[in-house]
Each structure stands twice: as structure tokens, then as C-alpha cells.
Amino acid sequence: MKTRFTDLIESNTTLALIGELADRLNLETYVIGGFVRDHLLGRDQKKDIDIVCVGSGISLAQATKEKLGKGASLTVYKNFGTASVHFEDIELEFVGARKESYRNDSRKPIVEEGTLEDDQNRRDFTINALAIGLNEARKGELLDPFHGQEDLKSRTIRTPLDPDVTYSDDPLRMMRAIRFAAQLNFDIEANTFEAIGKMKDRLEIVSQERITGELNKIILSSNPSYGFKLLFASGILKIIFPEMYRLQGVKKKNGKAHKDNFYHTLQVLDNVARVSDDLWLRWAAILHDIAKPATQRFNNSVGWTFHGHEDMGAKWVPAIFKRMKLPLNDHMKFVQKLVRLHLRPIALVSDMVTDSAIRRLLFEAGDEIDDLMVLCKADITSKNDEKVRRYLSNFAKVERRIKEVEEKDHIRSFKLPVTGEDIMEAFNISPSRMVGEIKDEIKEAILDGVIPNKREDAYDLMLTLGLKKGLTVSEIE
């Protein structure tokens, strides 16, 4: 007996409409891919829906846009024989069924018209090759030539054809296999995973933008460490992210060893992922110890050290972002700041934290102080539960002190109460090093609690400092 999902089609007005239009145009039409997969998994339905028809997908897209009216927009990609219709919060992708062949040195396929079976053959994984009929004659009928339903039940990622063929056609599918495993918490079937190790060098023909797109999706999964462990085991991580690959491993000397910084980083990443879905905070977790291999030293008295890894790591962030084709904007600066400061709150974990130390942390972290504290708490990964409990308890004290000092001194969005223009006008001088020195001394006085963070007090100190430096107050003053 054929499995049917007639209710699914009839209850979805958009799919029902497409089915009616397909019958009018005499086009054999199916909904295929992620929408079907997620329905069978009971997940929230995807808002981007793939439609495949035996014939012209463009003509069906045009008819759909016209029927949906002014609220819909149409984009046609004639060279690829595809079209998309955007309506409200739904993105419909239309394609004519096709078969594809590839040259070894190119990701651009040679495309020919084909049957539904041809189209399912070219899909990446069995769970994404599931199709449901939209025409009246086959409405709701599930077509599953590769036993994708069984793979959904066994939580398995498997290619529909020989994985060597599937990956050779589009090498990015190797990363997609890992991404789906991470997102769905599925296993990758043995042959499907083994082929990744053999074919990984084919990624060289894939653009960095596409690789980073898949990597970001892995990072945004609920358990990102799983995806990174698969990237590492397959050999892909060494190719696409050598700095992170080099974190792995433990060195021992004179009976002393350090922790494995790769697996520590993954635990920090998972800790952050449990409390935040911010991509850039997760990137900060990934990069916070990235320079440890480069700063690793052994000292007979203290063992292994990584002095300055936070500063070196922060210097590396722009180059890593540039190579990865990540944005070189405020997101990059945010990650760089958190990498540079991630040890600062840990240094304050004691019962004798001064207001001055808190002010300096607030001054340097600014509006990112809350995210910095999330990262720092996530960075506590000791196997000693009592040590973790003690550190987190002390972090709570630091957070209370931060709140108290911020409410009193308003340092988070610190701006010097007097400006360089104030100094030059008061002493009738031109821009010079002395102006900067006075500003720095006022800033230090505020951060040390010598004067309040108020203009009147800062201005009085400015006059005192200027006179000590031999300046004369102008007549205007």
C-alpha cells in the first residue's frame, strides 16, 4: 500500500494551489527535500519549499506568482532552469526535473531534462530525496526510492548513490553530511562517512563562501561539538580550519601535561550554545584559545604555560575572518575583543576585588561585558566539580560587583567627561601630546576612583594637571 499524505497537501493552501496549477499546465509536480523530511520528523516546517516538476519549473513558478497576486515576487534564473517565488514569509523554489553530470575540475554541472527518478538520484542524501505528489492523481503520495523513511527512523545520513559519485558531483555535500548530522543528531552511515576521508581534497574547487556557510550552520546547531568532532575525524577540519586543528593533542614533559585544547574548546562552545544562539559569541568561544599552540612553553616549576595567548589570538582574528570570508565589521571586532579579554574576569575571581579593577574591566569591555561573562563562565571546564562550583560561585560575586559599580559610576559606556577641545580651549594650546597625556591622567583618576565620573570633577582635575605641566589658563576661562 502506498503511503499518502493527502491531508498535508490539502491543509497547506500554497501547496494545494501549486497542485491545481500543475494540473492545468499538465505538469507532473512534487514537493521534495527538506519540507518533506521535516514533516516526517515532526519538526517545524521549513519556510523554503522545493518544488520539482517534470517539465518547465519556470512556467509553473510564473503561474504561481500570478495566482498569488501583488504580494508575491518572482525571480527567474534562465541559465539554470529554475525560479523562485517569495510570498509573505515563504520562499518557493521551482526546478524542472533534471539529471546532471560533472567534470572533475568544476562544480558547474552539465544539465539535461530528466524524470523525477533522475532528479532524486542527484539529491545529496536519502532523507532529502523524499518527494510527495501534488497533482490530483498522485496527491499526497510519498515517493521514496532510496528508503529515506527507514534512514529517518534509524537517524542515519546516507547518500542515495555511491558516496564517491555524490561527493564528486558536489564536494560541499561532505560538509552538508556533517552539518545535517549535527543539526539532526544523526549518525553518518559508515561508507558515507568513509568516503568523506577519501574525497575531502575535492573541497578545493568549492568557494570559501559556501564552505563557511556550512561551517556556520554547524556552529549554530544545538550541539556544535558533534559536528566539529566529525570534521576532525574526517580530515576536513585540517583543510578548512588548520588553526583549530592544531589545538588537538596533549604534550607531556617531566610528568606534567596540559589539557587537550581542542576538546576544551569544544566544551566551551557547547557551554555557550546552551545559553546563547548568537553566532558571533560562539565564534568567540571557538577562537578564545586559538593561539595556545603558538604560545605554548614549558617551565620546570609551573609546567606548561600559554602566556599571551589571548593577545596573540586577538591579533589573529582579522586574518582568520578574512580567509574565511566572514564579515570584517563590528562582528569581527566583537569576537576580537572577547578573545583579548577572556582571561580578565577570571583574574577577578577572589574575595578582594577592588572597585578600580571592576571599573577597568567595564571600561575595556563596554557593552560586551555581559557576553564576556557568558564566555568566561563557559570557559570553566574542569573535571573537578567542586572547583567548577567554586569558580561559578565567585563569578556570581563578580557579576554582582559589576552591577554595583556600573550603577554607581556608569563606566560601561564610558566617555571622558572632558574632551581634547576642552583642554585646548582652557589653555589656549594646539593639538599636542600634552593634550593626550592630560586626558589619560583624567581617565586613570576616574578608573582608580580618585574622582567621580562627573564633568565638574574632571574639569577641575584638568586645570590642576595643566597648571602642573606649566600651562596657563586662557583668559576665556
Secondary structure, DSSP 4 states (H G I P E B T S, - for coil): ---B-HHHHHH-HHHHHHHHHHHHTT-EEEEETHHHHHHHHTPPPPSEEEEEEES-HHHHHHHHHHHH-TTEEEEEETTTTEEEEEETTEEEEEEE-EEEE--TT-SPPEEEE--HHHHHHTSSSGGG--EEE-SGGGTTBEE-TT-HHHHHHHTEE--SS-HHHHHHH-THHHHHHHHHHHHHTPEEPHHHHHHHHHHGGGGGGS-HHHHHHHHHHHHTSSSHHHHHHHHHHHTHHHHH-HHHHTT----EETTEE---HHHHHHHHHHHHHHH---HHHHHHHHHTTTTHHHH-EEETTTEEE-TTHHHHHHHHHHHHHHHHT---SHHHHHHHHHHHHTTHHHHT-STT--HHHHHHHHHHHGGGHHHHHHHHHHT---S-HHHHHHHHHHHHHHHHHHHHHHHHH--TT---SS-HHHHHHHHT--S-HHHHHHHHHHHHHHHTTSS-S-HHHHHHHHHHHHHHTT----TT-
